[in-house]
Amino acid sequence: MNPSAPLAAPPDSIRPAGVSFRGKILVVDDEPAMRQFIEQALRLAGYRDLLFCHTGTPVPFMARSEQPGLIIMDVMMAGGNGMRALRSLRQSDLTRGIPVILTSGFSVLTLEESAENQPDRILPKPFTVPQLLQAVAQLLEV
């Protein structure tokens, strides 16, 4: 994965036909290049209503106010990590049901959390556009 390289359109096999999902997707990563990479991949696949954040600290507040249909969030970020944000999301009745994809640059992600604090998917970095779009489509059931 080269986050600074432009993306080609994803093959039809991973592009949801006429993307039916109309909700918001919140992308949280402290690396601008990674946010741009994820944005390009999602937009090429037809997802339009995207929100962005560069740290995990405001994620619970944003999730309560914006009610995204999905959150894609890095684990390790300056100014607030993804695991702390995930725990907060899972503790609130308003955000508990929002699917969360955690991304991580660690080769092995060890989560010592209770089952209710687990993400819905984990994408190890570097991940490919097809891996990202497959996880998104599965969680949104498009």
DSSP file with accessible surface (Angstrom, degrees, kcal/mol):
  #  RESIDUE AA STRUCTURE BP1 BP2  ACC     N-H-->O    O-->H-N    N-H-->O    O-->H-N    TCO  KAPPA ALPHA  PHI   PSI    X-CA   Y-CA   Z-CA
    1    1 A M              0   0   89      0, 0.0     3,-0.1     0, 0.0   127,-0.1   0.000 360.0 360.0 360.0 129.3    0.0    0.0    0.0
    2    2 A N    >   -     0   0   95      1,-0.1     3,-1.7     3,-0.1     0, 0.0  -0.900 360.0-165.4-120.7  97.4    1.3    3.4   -0.9
    3    3 A P  T 3  S+     0   0   30      0, 0.0    -1,-0.1     0, 0.0     4,-0.1   0.726  86.7  54.0 -59.5 -20.1   -1.1    6.0    0.6
    4    4 A S  T 3  S+     0   0   91     -3,-0.1    30,-0.0     2,-0.1    -2,-0.0   0.622  88.7  92.8 -90.6 -10.5    0.3    8.8   -1.5
    5    5 A A  S <  S-     0   0   35     -3,-1.7    -3,-0.1     1,-0.1     2,-0.0  -0.583  85.5-108.0 -81.4 142.4   -0.2    7.0   -4.9
    6    6 A P        -     0   0  114      0, 0.0     2,-0.3     0, 0.0    -1,-0.1  -0.373  36.6-122.1 -66.2 149.2   -3.5    7.7   -6.7
    7    7 A L        -     0   0   41     -4,-0.1     2,-0.2    30,-0.0    30,-0.0  -0.722  11.5-135.7 -96.3 143.3   -5.9    4.8   -6.7
    8    8 A A        -     0   0   86     -2,-0.3    36,-0.1     1,-0.1    -1,-0.0  -0.573  45.0 -83.6 -84.3 157.3   -7.3    3.0   -9.7
    9    9 A A        -     0   0   60     -2,-0.2    -1,-0.1     1,-0.1     3,-0.1  -0.353  53.5-107.7 -60.2 138.7  -11.0    2.3   -9.6
   10   10 A P        -     0   0    6      0, 0.0    -1,-0.1     0, 0.0     5,-0.1  -0.365  40.0 -95.6 -67.8 149.5  -11.7   -1.0   -7.7
   11   11 A P    >>  -     0   0   77      0, 0.0     3,-2.1     0, 0.0     4,-0.9  -0.279  35.3-109.6 -61.2 154.4  -12.7   -4.0   -9.8
   12   12 A D  T 34 S+     0   0  127      1,-0.3     3,-0.3     2,-0.2     5,-0.1   0.776 114.2  70.6 -57.5 -26.5  -16.4   -4.6  -10.1
   13   13 A S  T 34 S+     0   0  111      1,-0.2    -1,-0.3     3,-0.1     0, 0.0   0.733 110.6  30.3 -66.4 -21.0  -16.1   -7.7   -7.9
   14   14 A I  T <4 S+     0   0   36     -3,-2.1    -1,-0.2     2,-0.1    -2,-0.2   0.415  99.6  93.2-115.4  -1.2  -15.3   -5.5   -4.9
   15   15 A R  S  < S-     0   0   81     -4,-0.9     2,-0.1    -3,-0.3    31,-0.1  -0.825  81.7-121.8 -92.6 120.2  -17.4   -2.4   -5.8
   16   16 A P    >   -     0   0   18      0, 0.0     3,-1.1     0, 0.0     2,-0.5  -0.399  31.4-110.8 -60.7 132.0  -20.9   -2.6   -4.3
   17   17 A A  T 3  S-     0   0  104      1,-0.3     3,-0.2    -2,-0.1    28,-0.0  -0.533  92.7 -17.3 -67.7 117.2  -23.4   -2.4   -7.1
   18   18 A G  T 3  S-     0   0   73     -2,-0.5    -1,-0.3     1,-0.2    28,-0.1   0.900  95.6-115.9  54.5  48.0  -25.2    1.0   -6.8
   19   19 A V    <   -     0   0   13     -3,-1.1    -1,-0.2    26,-0.3    -2,-0.0   0.296  32.9-168.6 -20.6 113.4  -24.0    1.4   -3.2
   20   20 A S        +     0   0   79     -3,-0.2     2,-0.3     2,-0.0    -1,-0.2   0.596  51.2 108.1 -90.9 -11.8  -27.2    1.4   -1.2
   21   21 A F        +     0   0   42      1,-0.1   120,-0.0     2,-0.0   121,-0.0  -0.510  38.2 174.5 -70.9 124.7  -25.7    2.6    2.0
   22   22 A R        +     0   0  201     -2,-0.3    -1,-0.1    25,-0.1    -2,-0.0   0.402  45.4  97.2-111.1  -0.1  -26.8    6.2    2.7
   23   23 A G  S    S-     0   0   30      1,-0.1    26,-0.4    45,-0.0     2,-0.3  -0.119  77.9 -88.2 -82.4-175.4  -25.3    6.7    6.2
   24   24 A K        -     0   0   54     43,-0.4    45,-2.7    42,-0.2    46,-1.0  -0.647  25.3-150.7 -95.9 150.1  -22.1    8.3    7.2
   25   25 A I  E     -ab  50  70A   1     24,-2.1    26,-2.8    -2,-0.3     2,-0.5  -0.992  10.7-151.3-118.9 125.4  -18.7    6.7    7.6
   26   26 A L  E     -ab  51  71A   1     44,-2.6    46,-3.0    -2,-0.5     2,-0.5  -0.869   8.5-163.5 -98.8 123.0  -16.3    8.2   10.2
   27   27 A V  E     -ab  52  72A   0     24,-2.9    26,-2.1    -2,-0.5     2,-0.5  -0.939   6.5-173.7-109.1 124.8  -12.6    7.7    9.3
   28   28 A V  E     +ab  53  73A   1     44,-3.2    46,-2.4    -2,-0.5     2,-0.3  -0.962  23.7 130.8-126.0 112.5  -10.2    8.3   12.2
   29   29 A D        -     0   0    1     24,-1.9     6,-0.1    -2,-0.5    48,-0.1  -0.942  47.7-142.9-158.5 140.1   -6.4    8.3   11.7
   30   30 A D  S    S+     0   0   44     -2,-0.3    24,-0.1    46,-0.2     3,-0.1   0.612  83.0  85.0 -82.6  -9.2   -3.6   10.7   12.7
   31   31 A E     >  -     0   0  109      1,-0.2     4,-2.3     2,-0.0     3,-0.4  -0.820  66.8-155.3 -95.1 115.1   -1.8   10.2    9.4
   32   32 A P  H  > S+     0   0   81      0, 0.0     4,-2.5     0, 0.0     5,-0.2   0.881  94.5  55.1 -56.0 -38.4   -3.1   12.5    6.7
   33   33 A A  H  > S+     0   0   38      1,-0.2     4,-2.4     2,-0.2     5,-0.1   0.888 108.6  47.9 -64.5 -36.7   -1.8   10.2    3.9
   34   34 A M  H  > S+     0   0   11     -3,-0.4     4,-2.6     2,-0.2     5,-0.3   0.913 110.3  51.0 -71.4 -40.8   -3.8    7.3    5.4
   35   35 A R  H  X S+     0   0   54     -4,-2.3     4,-2.6     1,-0.2    -2,-0.2   0.929 112.9  47.2 -59.7 -42.3   -7.0    9.3    5.8
   36   36 A Q  H  X S+     0   0   97     -4,-2.5     4,-2.9    -5,-0.2     5,-0.2   0.909 110.4  51.9 -66.5 -41.8   -6.6   10.3    2.1
   37   37 A F  H  X S+     0   0    6     -4,-2.4     4,-2.3     2,-0.2    -2,-0.2   0.947 113.3  43.9 -58.8 -48.6   -5.9    6.7    1.0
   38   38 A I  H  X S+     0   0    1     -4,-2.6     4,-2.7     1,-0.2     5,-0.2   0.921 113.2  52.3 -65.0 -41.3   -9.1    5.5    2.8
   39   39 A E  H  X S+     0   0   60     -4,-2.6     4,-2.8    -5,-0.3     5,-0.2   0.942 110.2  47.4 -59.8 -48.5  -11.1    8.5    1.5
   40   40 A Q  H  X S+     0   0   55     -4,-2.9     4,-2.6     1,-0.2    -1,-0.2   0.924 112.6  49.5 -60.1 -43.8  -10.1    7.8   -2.1
   41   41 A A  H  X S+     0   0    0     -4,-2.3     4,-1.3    -5,-0.2    -1,-0.2   0.936 114.2  44.7 -62.0 -45.7  -10.9    4.1   -1.8
   42   42 A L  H  <>S+     0   0    0     -4,-2.7     5,-2.5     1,-0.2     4,-0.3   0.914 114.1  48.6 -66.8 -42.6  -14.3    4.7   -0.3
   43   43 A R  H ><5S+     0   0   83     -4,-2.8     3,-1.4    -5,-0.2    -1,-0.2   0.911 108.9  53.0 -65.9 -39.9  -15.2    7.4   -2.8
   44   44 A L  H 3<5S+     0   0   67     -4,-2.6    -1,-0.2     1,-0.3    -2,-0.2   0.817 108.0  52.6 -63.4 -28.1  -14.1    5.3   -5.8
   45   45 A A  T 3<5S-     0   0    1     -4,-1.3   -26,-0.3    -5,-0.2    -1,-0.3   0.486 127.7-100.1 -85.8  -3.4  -16.4    2.6   -4.4
   46   46 A G  T < 5S+     0   0   26     -3,-1.4     2,-0.4    -4,-0.3    -3,-0.2   0.442  75.7 138.1 103.2   0.7  -19.3    5.0   -4.3
   47   47 A Y      < +     0   0    5     -5,-2.5    -1,-0.3    -6,-0.2    -2,-0.1  -0.658  18.6 166.6 -80.6 130.4  -19.4    6.0   -0.6
   48   48 A R        +     0   0  155     -2,-0.4     2,-1.4   -25,-0.2    -1,-0.2   0.740  50.0  75.8-116.8 -35.1  -20.0    9.7   -0.4
   49   49 A D        +     0   0   74    -26,-0.4   -24,-2.1     2,-0.0     2,-0.4  -0.645  64.2 161.1 -90.8  86.4  -21.0   10.8    3.2
   50   50 A L  E     -a   25   0A  16     -2,-1.4     2,-0.3   -26,-0.2   -24,-0.2  -0.884  23.5-166.1-114.0 139.4  -17.6   10.7    4.9
   51   51 A L  E     -a   26   0A  33    -26,-2.8   -24,-2.9    -2,-0.4     2,-0.4  -0.912  11.3-155.5-117.9 150.2  -16.5   12.3    8.1
   52   52 A F  E     +a   27   0A  69     -2,-0.3     2,-0.3   -26,-0.2   -24,-0.2  -0.959  15.2 173.4-132.7 146.9  -12.8   12.6    9.2
   53   53 A C  E     -a   28   0A  12    -26,-2.1   -24,-1.9    -2,-0.4     3,-0.1  -0.986  22.3-151.9-147.4 146.7  -11.0   13.0   12.5
   54   54 A H  S    S+     0   0  120     -2,-0.3     2,-0.3   -26,-0.2    24,-0.2   0.393  79.1  34.6-104.4   4.3   -7.3   12.9   13.3
   55   55 A T  S    S-     0   0   15    -26,-0.1     4,-0.2    22,-0.1    26,-0.1  -0.989  71.8-125.9-152.8 156.9   -7.4   11.6   16.9
   56   56 A G  S >  S+     0   0    2     24,-1.8     3,-1.3    -2,-0.3    24,-0.2   0.689  89.5  85.6 -78.8 -17.7   -9.5    9.2   18.9
   57   57 A T  T 3  S+     0   0   96     22,-0.5     4,-0.3     1,-0.3    -1,-0.2   0.899  94.8  38.1 -55.7 -48.7  -10.4   11.6   21.7
   58   58 A P  T 3> S+     0   0   46      0, 0.0     4,-2.9     0, 0.0    -1,-0.3   0.535  90.1  97.9 -83.2   0.6  -13.5   13.3   20.1
   59   59 A V  H <> S+     0   0    0     -3,-1.3     4,-3.1     1,-0.2     5,-0.3   0.909  80.3  49.7 -58.4 -48.2  -14.8   10.0   18.5
   60   60 A P  H  > S+     0   0   14      0, 0.0     4,-2.1     0, 0.0    -1,-0.2   0.932 114.6  45.6 -58.3 -41.7  -17.4    9.1   21.1
   61   61 A F  H  > S+     0   0  133     -4,-0.3     4,-2.5     2,-0.2     5,-0.2   0.942 114.8  47.4 -64.0 -47.0  -18.8   12.7   21.0
   62   62 A M  H  X S+     0   0   38     -4,-2.9     4,-3.2     1,-0.2     5,-0.4   0.902 111.0  52.0 -61.2 -40.6  -18.8   12.7   17.1
   63   63 A A  H  X S+     0   0    0     -4,-3.1     4,-1.7    -5,-0.3    -1,-0.2   0.902 111.1  47.1 -64.7 -39.4  -20.4    9.2   17.1
   64   64 A R  H  < S+     0   0  101     -4,-2.1    -2,-0.2    -5,-0.3    -1,-0.2   0.914 120.3  37.7 -67.5 -40.7  -23.2   10.3   19.4
   65   65 A S  H  < S+     0   0   68     -4,-2.5    -2,-0.2    -5,-0.2    -3,-0.2   0.880 128.1  31.3 -81.1 -36.2  -23.9   13.5   17.4
   66   66 A E  H  < S-     0   0   71     -4,-3.2   -42,-0.2    -5,-0.2    -3,-0.2   0.667  85.2-150.7 -95.5 -21.2  -23.4   12.2   13.9
   67   67 A Q     <  -     0   0   97     -4,-1.7   -43,-0.4    -5,-0.4    -4,-0.1   0.935  20.0-161.0  47.0  60.8  -24.6    8.6   14.3
   68   68 A P        -     0   0    5      0, 0.0   -43,-0.2     0, 0.0     3,-0.1  -0.316  21.8-134.5 -66.3 156.0  -22.3    7.2   11.6
   69   69 A G  S    S+     0   0   24    -45,-2.7     2,-0.3     1,-0.2   -44,-0.2   0.607  88.4  12.7 -83.5 -12.7  -23.2    3.8   10.1
   70   70 A L  E     -b   25   0A   0    -46,-1.0   -44,-2.6    28,-0.1     2,-0.4  -0.968  62.3-152.0-161.1 146.2  -19.5    2.7   10.4
   71   71 A I  E     -bc  26 100A   0     28,-2.1    30,-3.0    -2,-0.3     2,-0.5  -0.994   3.8-167.2-124.6 129.1  -16.3    3.8   12.0
   72   72 A I  E     +bc  27 101A   1    -46,-3.0   -44,-3.2    -2,-0.4     2,-0.4  -0.979  25.6 172.5-112.0 117.4  -12.8    3.0   10.6
   73   73 A M  E     -bc  28 102A   0     28,-3.1    30,-2.4    -2,-0.5   -44,-0.2  -0.985  32.4-128.1-140.1 135.6  -10.3    3.9   13.2
   74   74 A D  E     - c   0 103A  10    -46,-2.4     8,-0.2    -2,-0.4    30,-0.2  -0.425  17.4-141.0 -71.6 150.3   -6.5    3.5   13.8
   75   75 A V  S    S+     0   0    7     28,-2.1     7,-2.7     1,-0.2     2,-0.7   0.944  87.1  44.9 -77.9 -51.5   -5.4    1.9   17.1
   76   76 A M  S    S+     0   0  103     27,-0.2     2,-0.3     5,-0.2   -46,-0.2  -0.853  71.6 151.7-104.3 115.2   -2.4    4.0   17.8
   77   77 A M    >   -     0   0   17     -2,-0.7     3,-1.1    -3,-0.1     2,-0.2  -0.991  47.8-107.1-139.1 147.9   -2.8    7.8   17.3
   78   78 A A  T 3  S+     0   0   73     -2,-0.3   -22,-0.1     1,-0.2    -2,-0.0  -0.500 105.0  21.6 -67.6 136.8   -1.2   10.9   18.9
   79   79 A G  T 3  S+     0   0   60     -2,-0.2   -22,-0.5   -24,-0.1    -1,-0.2   0.689 134.9   4.7  81.7  17.9   -3.7   12.6   21.2
   80   80 A G  S <  S-     0   0   10     -3,-1.1   -24,-1.8   -24,-0.2     2,-0.2  -0.058  74.7-124.7 139.1 120.3   -6.0    9.7   21.9
   81   81 A N     >  -     0   0   37    -25,-0.1     4,-1.7   -26,-0.1    -5,-0.2  -0.485  17.6-122.3 -94.2 161.3   -5.9    6.0   20.9
   82   82 A G  H  > S+     0   0    0     -7,-2.7     4,-2.7    -8,-0.2    -7,-0.2   0.813 107.6  57.5 -67.6 -33.1   -8.5    3.9   19.1
   83   83 A M  H  > S+     0   0   18     -8,-0.6     4,-2.5     2,-0.2    -1,-0.2   0.918 107.3  48.2 -66.5 -40.2   -8.9    1.3   21.9
   84   84 A R  H  > S+     0   0  140     -9,-0.2     4,-2.0     2,-0.2    -2,-0.2   0.930 113.7  47.5 -64.0 -43.3   -9.9    4.0   24.4
   85   85 A A  H  X S+     0   0    5     -4,-1.7     4,-2.5     1,-0.2    -2,-0.2   0.912 110.7  52.2 -64.1 -41.1  -12.4    5.4   21.9
   86   86 A L  H  X S+     0   0    0     -4,-2.7     4,-2.5     2,-0.2    -2,-0.2   0.927 107.5  51.6 -61.6 -44.6  -13.7    1.9   21.2
   87   87 A R  H  X S+     0   0   69     -4,-2.5     4,-1.1     1,-0.2    -1,-0.2   0.924 111.1  48.2 -57.7 -43.6  -14.3    1.2   24.9
   88   88 A S  H  X S+     0   0   41     -4,-2.0     4,-0.7     1,-0.2     3,-0.4   0.907 110.6  51.1 -65.0 -40.4  -16.2    4.5   25.2
   89   89 A L  H >< S+     0   0    1     -4,-2.5     3,-0.9     1,-0.2     6,-0.3   0.911 110.0  49.6 -61.5 -43.2  -18.3    3.7   22.2
   90   90 A R  H 3< S+     0   0   22     -4,-2.5    -1,-0.2     1,-0.2    -2,-0.2   0.709 105.5  58.1 -72.3 -18.8  -19.2    0.2   23.5
   91   91 A Q  H 3< S+     0   0  133     -4,-1.1     2,-0.4    -3,-0.4    -1,-0.2   0.629  93.2  79.5 -86.6 -12.2  -20.2    1.6   26.9
   92   92 A S  S XX S-     0   0   24     -3,-0.9     4,-2.0    -4,-0.7     3,-0.9  -0.813  70.0-145.6-101.8 133.8  -22.9    4.0   25.5
   93   93 A D  T 34 S+     0   0  131     -2,-0.4     4,-0.3     1,-0.2    -1,-0.1   0.818 101.7  56.9 -60.5 -30.2  -26.3    2.8   24.5
   94   94 A L  T 34 S+     0   0  111      1,-0.2    -1,-0.2     2,-0.1    -4,-0.1   0.729 121.6  22.8 -75.3 -22.6  -26.3    5.4   21.7
   95   95 A T  T X4 S+     0   0    0     -3,-0.9     3,-1.7    -6,-0.3    -2,-0.2   0.488  91.0  98.4-123.9  -5.2  -23.1    4.1   20.0
   96   96 A R  T 3< S+     0   0  116     -4,-2.0    -3,-0.1     1,-0.3    -2,-0.1   0.838  86.3  50.0 -55.0 -36.7  -22.7    0.5   21.1
   97   97 A G  T 3  S+     0   0   72     -4,-0.3    -1,-0.3    -8,-0.1    -2,-0.1   0.474  79.7 112.2 -87.5  -1.0  -24.2   -0.8   17.9
   98   98 A I  S <  S-     0   0   11     -3,-1.7   -28,-0.1    -9,-0.1   -29,-0.1  -0.606  72.7-121.6 -74.3 122.8  -22.1    1.2   15.5
   99   99 A P        -     0   0   24      0, 0.0   -28,-2.1     0, 0.0     2,-0.4  -0.387  29.5-159.0 -64.2 141.7  -19.7   -1.3   13.6
  100  100 A V  E     -c   71   0A   0    -30,-0.2    20,-2.0    18,-0.1    21,-1.5  -0.991  13.7-164.2-129.1 128.6  -16.0   -0.5   14.1
  101  101 A I  E     -cd  72 121A   0    -30,-3.0   -28,-3.1    -2,-0.4     2,-0.4  -0.963  15.3-157.4-105.0 120.0  -13.1   -1.5   11.9
  102  102 A L  E     -cd  73 122A   0     19,-2.6    21,-3.0    -2,-0.6     2,-0.3  -0.844   3.7-159.4 -97.0 137.1   -9.8   -1.0   13.7
  103  103 A T  E     -cd  74 123A   1    -30,-2.4   -28,-2.1    -2,-0.4     2,-0.3  -0.873  11.4-177.0-111.9 148.8   -6.6   -0.6   11.7
  104  104 A S  E     - d   0 124A   2     19,-1.7    21,-4.4    -2,-0.3     5,-0.1  -0.991  32.6-151.6-150.0 139.0   -3.2   -1.3   13.1
  105  105 A G  S    S+     0   0   55     -2,-0.3     2,-0.3    19,-0.2    -1,-0.1   0.498  73.3 102.3 -82.7  -4.3    0.4   -1.0   11.9
  106  106 A F  S    S-     0   0  107      1,-0.1    19,-0.2     0, 0.0     3,-0.2  -0.587  73.8-136.9 -80.2 141.3    1.4   -3.8   14.3
  107  107 A S  S    S+     0   0  116     -2,-0.3     2,-0.5     1,-0.2    -1,-0.1   0.868  96.3  30.2 -67.5 -33.8    1.9   -7.2   12.7
  108  108 A V  S    S-     0   0  107      2,-0.0     2,-0.7    -3,-0.0    -1,-0.2  -0.977  76.1-156.9-127.8 119.5    0.0   -8.9   15.5
  109  109 A L        -     0   0   41     -2,-0.5     2,-0.7    -3,-0.2    -5,-0.0  -0.848   8.1-166.2 -98.0 113.9   -2.7   -7.0   17.3
  110  110 A T        -     0   0  101     -2,-0.7     2,-0.7     2,-0.0    -2,-0.0  -0.914   1.7-166.9-102.5 116.6   -3.3   -8.3   20.8
  111  111 A L        -     0   0   34     -2,-0.7     2,-1.0     2,-0.1    -2,-0.0  -0.908   9.9-172.7-107.2 111.9   -6.4   -7.0   22.3
  112  112 A E        +     0   0  174     -2,-0.7     2,-0.3     2,-0.0    -2,-0.0  -0.551  47.3 119.1 -99.2  66.2   -6.7   -7.7   26.0
  113  113 A E  S    S-     0   0   54     -2,-1.0    -2,-0.1     1,-0.1     5,-0.1  -0.878  70.2 -95.8-126.8 159.6  -10.3   -6.5   26.2
  114  114 A S    >   -     0   0   49     -2,-0.3     3,-1.9     1,-0.1     4,-0.1  -0.301  46.0-101.4 -70.4 161.0  -13.6   -8.1   27.2
  115  115 A A  G >  S+     0   0   85      1,-0.3     3,-1.5     2,-0.2    -1,-0.1   0.851 120.9  57.9 -55.6 -36.7  -15.7   -9.4   24.4
  116  116 A E  G 3  S+     0   0  133      1,-0.3    -1,-0.3   -25,-0.0    -2,-0.0   0.665 103.3  54.6 -72.3 -13.3  -18.0   -6.4   24.4
  117  117 A N  G <  S+     0   0   16     -3,-1.9    -1,-0.3     2,-0.0    -2,-0.2   0.234  83.9 114.2-101.4  14.3  -15.1   -4.1   23.7
  118  118 A Q    <   -     0   0   63     -3,-1.5   -18,-0.1    -4,-0.1     2,-0.1  -0.568  68.0-117.6 -83.6 147.4  -13.9   -5.9   20.6
  119  119 A P        -     0   0   16      0, 0.0   -18,-0.2     0, 0.0     3,-0.1  -0.349  19.1-122.2 -73.0 165.0  -14.0   -4.3   17.2
  120  120 A D  S    S+     0   0   67    -20,-2.0     2,-0.3     1,-0.3   -19,-0.2   0.798  93.5   5.4 -77.5 -29.7  -16.1   -5.8   14.5
  121  121 A R  E     -d  101   0A  94    -21,-1.5   -19,-2.6     2,-0.0     2,-0.4  -0.988  62.5-148.9-148.9 153.1  -13.1   -6.2   12.2
  122  122 A I  E     -d  102   0A  70     -2,-0.3   -19,-0.2   -21,-0.2   -21,-0.0  -0.996   9.7-167.4-124.0 127.1   -9.3   -5.6   12.4
  123  123 A L  E     -d  103   0A  16    -21,-3.0   -19,-1.7    -2,-0.4     2,-0.2  -0.954  15.4-144.1-112.6 111.2   -7.4   -4.6    9.3
  124  124 A P  E     -d  104   0A  71      0, 0.0   -19,-0.2     0, 0.0   -17,-0.1  -0.540  36.6 -86.8 -73.0 138.8   -3.6   -4.9    9.8
  125  125 A K  S    S+     0   0   38    -21,-4.4     2,-0.1   -19,-0.2     3,-0.0  -0.724 111.1  47.6 -86.1 140.1   -1.6   -2.2    8.0
  126  126 A P  S    S+     0   0   94      0, 0.0     2,-0.3     0, 0.0    -1,-0.1   0.457  80.9 166.0 -83.1 138.7   -0.7   -2.3    5.3
  127  127 A F        -     0   0    1     -4,-0.1     2,-0.2    -2,-0.1    -2,-0.1  -0.797  29.6-121.7-111.7 161.3   -4.1   -3.3    3.9
  128  128 A T     >  -     0   0   64     -2,-0.3     4,-2.4     1,-0.1     5,-0.2  -0.556  24.3-109.7 -98.3 164.4   -5.2   -3.2    0.3
  129  129 A V  H  > S+     0   0   24      1,-0.2     4,-3.0     2,-0.2     5,-0.3   0.938 119.8  51.9 -58.4 -47.0   -8.2   -1.4   -1.2
  130  130 A P  H  > S+     0   0   54      0, 0.0     4,-2.4     0, 0.0    -1,-0.2   0.913 109.4  49.9 -59.7 -38.5  -10.0   -4.7   -1.8
  131  131 A Q  H  > S+     0   0   89      2,-0.2     4,-2.1     1,-0.2    -2,-0.2   0.927 113.3  46.3 -63.6 -43.5   -9.5   -5.7    1.9
  132  132 A L  H  X S+     0   0    0     -4,-2.4     4,-2.6     1,-0.2     5,-0.2   0.957 114.8  45.5 -62.1 -50.3  -10.8   -2.4    3.1
  133  133 A L  H  X S+     0   0    1     -4,-3.0     4,-2.7     1,-0.2     5,-0.2   0.852 110.9  53.4 -67.5 -32.6  -13.8   -2.4    0.8
  134  134 A Q  H  X S+     0   0  112     -4,-2.4     4,-2.5    -5,-0.3    -1,-0.2   0.937 111.1  46.0 -65.6 -45.0  -14.7   -6.0    1.6
  135  135 A A  H  X S+     0   0    6     -4,-2.1     4,-2.1    -5,-0.2    -2,-0.2   0.927 114.7  48.0 -63.0 -43.6  -14.7   -5.3    5.3
  136  136 A V  H  X S+     0   0    0     -4,-2.6     4,-2.1     1,-0.2     5,-0.2   0.952 112.9  47.4 -61.5 -49.3  -16.8   -2.2    4.8
  137  137 A A  H  X>S+     0   0   23     -4,-2.7     4,-1.3     1,-0.2     5,-1.3   0.904 111.5  51.3 -62.1 -40.3  -19.3   -3.9    2.5
  138  138 A Q  H  <5S+     0   0   88     -4,-2.5    -1,-0.2     1,-0.2    -2,-0.2   0.920 113.2  44.2 -63.8 -41.2  -19.6   -6.9    4.9
  139  139 A L  H  <5S+     0   0   31     -4,-2.1    -1,-0.2     1,-0.2    -2,-0.2   0.805 120.1  40.5 -76.1 -27.9  -20.3   -4.6    7.9
  140  140 A L  H  <5S-     0   0   26     -4,-2.1    -1,-0.2    -5,-0.2    -2,-0.2   0.524  99.8-137.9 -93.3  -9.5  -22.7   -2.4    6.0
  141  141 A E  T  <5       0   0  170     -4,-1.3    -3,-0.2    -5,-0.2    -4,-0.1   0.915 360.0 360.0  52.0  51.5  -24.3   -5.4    4.2
  142  142 A V      <       0   0   61     -5,-1.3    -1,-0.1    -6,-0.1  -123,-0.1  -0.488 360.0 360.0 -87.5 360.0  -24.5   -3.6    0.9
